[in-house]
C-alpha cells in the first residue's frame, strides 16, 4: 500500500510511505528554492516523492492530508464564502483552508465541504483512492510516536504557533493504548485553545521584535539569548499559568493582546535581553507544563514535536527532568513533518495502533538519491577541476586540517531543517574565527556557533551524552554540555554557555562522512568537525549537483567532496596540493 502525505501550509511538502515505512520525503522549498514556501495546493514535491519511489499517481492507494488549503474548485458550492464562490464560478486559481471551514461549521466531515471525486480527478488519482484528513497536532504527535520504541509509559507532546485551533497537545501511551490528554479534535469543534496563551507565538513575536523573521529566525534568538539578561522572563512566565491538569492558560484575550503585552515588556530592552527573556521564559513555561502533565500521567519517556521543540536548548532541559530516561524529538519537528504524521495517523486509524511498527530512525536521507558520479560528471561538464583519484578521503581530511572549508554532497538530501552529512559544509573546529569567516562567505548573521559532528565511538568522550539524549543527538535536535577538557580545543563548536549541538554519526549510515572525520581525527587528534548546512543566507539547503557547483563557483566553499572524488574551482592554485 502506497500512502501519499501532503501538507500545503507554510513549510509545505510531501512524503510517501509503503505501508507504515517512510520511503521518500521532500520539502517544497528544496525544489522551488523559496525558503519556508507554502500556502498553495499545487506542490512540485508531490511528484518528486513519487519519482523517488519510482511510481506514478495512479499507483497511490491513500492520500493523507492535513486540513490545509485546497483549490476552491474542489469545494462544494454551499460551504464557500461569497468571494471564494465567485472565484470558483469564474475558474480563478484560489485555495481555501479546509480547517477554517470545519471550525466555522463545527463539523469534521471533509466530504461535507469537498467534492472528493473532483479532488481525486484533479490530482490524477484513481477513483478508489482513500482520502484522509488528519488533525494538525495529532499528526505532529504521530510522527514522533512512530520512531520511538520505548516499552514503558510515554508522554507525547506537541507545541507550536497553532494549527486546527490549538497550540498544544498531549497524549499518553500506556498499555498499548494512546490516550488524548489535551489538544485533540475538541479544539476545532467546541474548545479552541486561546491563542493568547501560545508560547510559540510569543517566541515568534520576540523574534520579530529583534528585527528577524518570525517562523524562520527563532534559532537566532536561541543563540543570542546567552549574551543577554532575562530581565522580563518572570513577567513572561506569569502570562502563561499552568493548571494542575497540565493546561496552559492566559488572561489575555487572544494573540493580538499577547503581542501588545509583550511589546510593552520588551520596550527599551536590547535584542540580547529580549532573546534571553523569551528563551528563559519559554523554558520555564514548558518545564512547568511537562511537570504538571507528568504528575498526573507518570512516564519515563517523552516524545516531542511541533515547531517550539526546534529549540535545542529547551530540549536539553526536558531531557534533564527528574525521572526521565530518554527523550526523542521528531527531526522534522515543524510543519514540514506533518505529511509524515498524516500518513502514520491514517495507518493507525485504519489498521489499529498494534499494527504500527515502532522502531528508531537510522538516518534522514529520504530525498532523490544522487550519486557521486552525478556530481563529478556535472562538474566536468561545467569546467570545474574534477579529481577522481584514490585517496580523496585522506585529502579532504588534510585540507580541513589546513583550514580549508569544504562541503560534502552525498546521496539523498536530509529530511528536516538540519544538514546531517548529505548536504553539509565541513571545517576544522580548532579556531573560533572560522564561524565568522564562513558566515561572511554565506552572508549569514548567526549568534550560535556551528554544530559539530562526532563519531559514535567518541561521542560521550567529548560531549555530555548519555542514554537520555543519545538518540536525539543522532539528528542534532538537542544541546549538550561540552566536557571541560575539550572546550578550548574545539572552540568553533562551543557556545558561550559551554554547550554544543552535536550529531552522532555511525559508519553504516554514511561511510563517506564517517571516514572523513576518522581521517581528520588521525591527523589532528580532534574527534569532531564543524557541520553547518550547505546553503547561503535565506536559501534552502542545497539539493542538486548543479546547486552545489554554483555554491562552489560563488566562493561559498573551497571544494566539494562526494563518493568517488573531489571538485575544485577551475582557477584554484591549490587543487592538486
Secondary structure, DSSP 8 states (H G I E B T S, - for coil): -EEEEEE-SSS-EEEEEETTEEEEEEETHHHH--TT--S-S--HHHHHHHHHHT--GGG--EEEEES-EEEGGGB-GGGS-HHHHHHHHTT---EEEHHHHHHHHT---GGGTB-HHHHHHHHT--TT-EEEEE-HHHHHHHHHHHT---SS-EEEEEEEEEETTEEEEEEEEETTEEEEEESSTHHHHT----GGG-HHHHHHHHHHHTTS-TTTSHHHHHHHGGGS--TTHHHHHHTS-B-TTS-B--SS-SHHHHHHHHHHHHTT--HHHHHHHHHHHHHHHHHHHHHHHHHHS--SEEEEESGGGG-HHHHHHHHTSTT--EEEE-SS-SGGGHHHHHHHHHHHHHH-GGGS--------B-S----HHHHHHHHHHTT-EEE--S-HHHHHHHHHHTT--EEEE-SS-BSSSS--SSEEEEE-SS-THHHHHHHHHHT---SS--EEEEETTTHHHHB---TTTHHHHTTT-S-EEB-HHHHTT-GGG--TTSEE--EEE-GGG-HHHHHHHHHHHHHHS--EEEEEES--TT-----SHHHHHHHHHTTS-SEEEETTEEEE-TT-SSTT-
